[in-house]
Amino acid sequence: MTKYFVFFLYNKIGDKMVIYLDILLILNFIYDFLLLMTVNVTLKRNVKLRKIFLGSLFGSISTLIILIPLNKYLLLLLKIITSLIMIIITFKYQDLKYFFNNVIYLYMCSVILAGFLYFLKIEFNNLSYLLIMTIAPLILYLYLKMQKDLKRVVNYYKKVIITFKNNQVLELNAFIDSGNTLKDPITKKYIILINKNRLKGIYNIRSPIYVPINTINKHSLLECISIKNIIIDEKIYTNYLLGLSEEFFGSDGVECLLNYHIMEDLCLKN
């Protein structure tokens, strides 16, 4: 797969342009290998290194199409086709969604890598090839790490639907809070927290449950109510109480703090 940075391998000598094919092929093989490896790890495809090697080899050899005297549109089409073939060689074709995700991540990684190299304004010459080969894995590693961190955080945000005893429904943006492990010692139900004012006009509190809780500075009682159920990811849970807090959870759109125990329930139902 021809990369944006490949064309910097051109050196001008007089009125002629010289391409160092050995460097072009080696560098493209390395970059294709890194890109395919990043896609493999990010999407957890678990393909063997042999497949990644073959896909990278095909991608490297395909860069020779830049030597063919074609118009820019046909050249672009050939580049796209060769990249699709490279994906199929490496990951095979299972279904359209699987294939499409592989392609999107390959191009996304390629653009990110090329963009970083352009941003660093690296001049491609014999002294900089080693630096480039060192920077490229680092860039892709940082990208992969950021992807994992972002995915981990995003997975903690949930849309929650609470159904009360009077069948009133409240839909909230929630966050799974690792610091919330509150549990009623009597009913053995876990507690999710919302701001008490959020219930105005929706539910009249008549017979609350007071649960003893321990904070850093004091012991207190948390006002809770029984609810019919909560729905998260289209799954129904009944083993939770709704804790009414005076605190405001409006940062980043969060209106409700889920109990960390919900992680176990979500895993069990998946």
N, C-alpha and C positions, 0 to 999 in steps of 0.2 A: 504494500500500500504506500503510495508516494506521499510523503509528508511535505508540509510547507517549507520546512527547513532544508530539504534536500537541495533546493535550487541555490542555496548559498554555497554549494560545493563547486560552483562554477568559478573559474579563475580566468581573468581576461588577459590574453597574451596578444598584444598588437590589436588586430582587428578580428581575431579568432577567439572562440570560446572553447575551453578545454574542460572535459568532465573526467574526474578520476573515478573510473568505474569500480575499482576494487574498494575504495573508501565508501563510495555511494552504496554498494551492495552490503558491505559489512555493517555500516552504520544503520541502514534500514532494517537489516535482519535483527540487530540488537534492539532497535526501537520497536519493531513489530513484536518481538518476543516480550518486551516489557509491557506493551499495551495489551497483548493477549493474556499475559499472566495477570495483569490488573483486572481485566474483565472476568477472568476465571475465578479469582479470589473474591472480587466484589459480589458477583452473582452466585458464588458457590457452585460452579459448574462441575468441579472436581474431575476435570479431564486430565489425562496423563501428559507428562512433559513431552512425550513423543509427538502427540497431536499438536501441541503448541509449537514445537520445533518445525513440524511440517508446514503449519500455517504461516509461520514466520518466514520460512524459506521461500514459499510461494510468493508472499508479499514482497520480499526482497527482490526476487527475480522480476516481478511484475513492474518494478520501477524502471526497467529498461524501455518501457513503452514511451518514455519521454524522449527517446531518440528517434521515434517514428515521426516523420513529418505529417502531422495531422492538425486539423484546425482545433481550436481550444475547446469547442463544444464536444467534439467526438473524443478528444483526449480526456475530458472530464468524465464522459460516459464510461470509457474504458477503465478509468481509475475506480469508479463506483462499482463496476462489475467485478473487477479483480478483488476489491475489498470484500464484497459479498461472498465470493468464492473462498476467500481466505477464512471467513467466518464459518462457512460450511465445512471446510477441511478440518478446522480446529474443534468445533462444537457440534457438528452434524446438524441436520434439520429435523426437529421434532414436531413443531407446530409453528404457526405464524407468530404468535406472541413470544415464544421462546427465541425464535430467530430475530424478531424485531428488537427485542431487548438487548440481545448480543450486539447487534449493529449499532444501536443508539449509544451504548456504553463504549464501544470501540471508538466511534467518532468523537464522543465527548472527551474521552481520555486523550485522544490525539490532538484535539483543539486546545485542551488545557496545557498539554506539554509544549506544543508549538507556541502557544501564547506566552508561556513563561520564558521560553528561550528568546522570543522576540523582545519581550520586556527587558530581559537582561542584556539585550543588544550584543550577543556574543558573535564575534567575528570568526567565521569558519576558516581555520587554517591548520597547518600541521601541529601547532603548539596548543590549539584549543580542543582538539578531538578528545583527548583524555579527560579534560575538564567537562566536556559535554556528556561523555559517557558516565561520569560520576554524578553530575547534576540530575540527569534524566531519571535514574532510579529513585533519587531522593524526592524529586517532585511528585512522582507517581505514588511513592510511599506516603507522603504527606496528604495527597489527595485521597488515597484509600483510607487513611486514618480518619480524616475529616468526614468521609462518607459514613464510616462506621459510627463515629460519635454522633453525627446528625441523625442517623437512623435510630440509634439508641434513645436519643432525646425525643424524637418524634413519636416513637412507640409508647411514650409515657403520656401522651395527650390522647384523650378519649372523649367521644361524645356520649353523654349519659342521659337516659330517660328515666325519671323517677315517677312511679305510680303510687299515689297516696291511698289511704284507706277509703277516702271518699271518691276514689277513681279519677281524681284530678291528676293531670299529667304535667310534669315540669321537665323541660329539656335544657341541659346545661353543658358547657364546655368544662371538662374535668382534667385533672392532672394526677397521676399516680405518685403520691408523696411517700418517699421512703421513710420519712420521719413520722408518718401517721401509722401507728400500729395499735391504735386504741381498740379495746375490746370490752364488752359488758361482761363482768364476771358472773352475772346471774343468768342472762339469756344465752351467753356464749357467742353473741353476734358481734361482728366487727362493725366499726363506726366509720362512716364517711362524713365529711364536714362541709357545711355550706354556711353562708352568712344568714343570720336569722331574718334579716329584713327581706331576704329574697322570697320568703313565704307569704308576704303581705298580699292579700287578695286572692290567694291560692288555697291556703290551708289554715284553719283555726286550731290552734294548739289547745287541747282540752285536758289530756291526761299524759303529760310528758314523763319520760323515764330519766332519772338522774343517775348518771354513771360517775363514780369516783375516778378522777384522773390525777396523775402526778406530772407536774411541770418542774422546770429547773428551780424555781423559787418557792413554789407553794403546792399544796394539795387543794383540790377544788372539785366541784361537781359540775359535770357537763350535761346540759339539758338536751335530751334526745327524744325522738319520736319513732314509733314503729311505722313502717311503710309496707305497702303491698309487695313491691318488688322494684328492682332497678334493671335496666337493660343496657348492656354494653356489648358492642360488636354483634348486635342482633341475638344475644344470649341473655336469658333471664336468670337473675339471682335473687334469692329471698333471705339470705342469711346476713343481712346488713341492717343497721340502724342509721338513722339520719341525725347527726350531731349538729346542734345549732350554736354557731359561734358568733361572737361579736366582732371578730376580725373580718377584714375585707380581702377577698381573694381575687381581686380584679386585675392583677398584673398579668400581662401577656394574654388577656382574654380568659383567664382561668376563673371559673365561678364555683368550683367544687374541688375539694381535695379528697381523692379516693384513698382508701386504706391500702397499704402496701400488700396486704394479704390477697388483694384482688389479682395480683400477678399469678399466684398459685391457681386460683379459680380459672383464669383465662387460659393457662397452660393445660389444665385438666379437660377443658371443654373444646380444645383445638385438636 
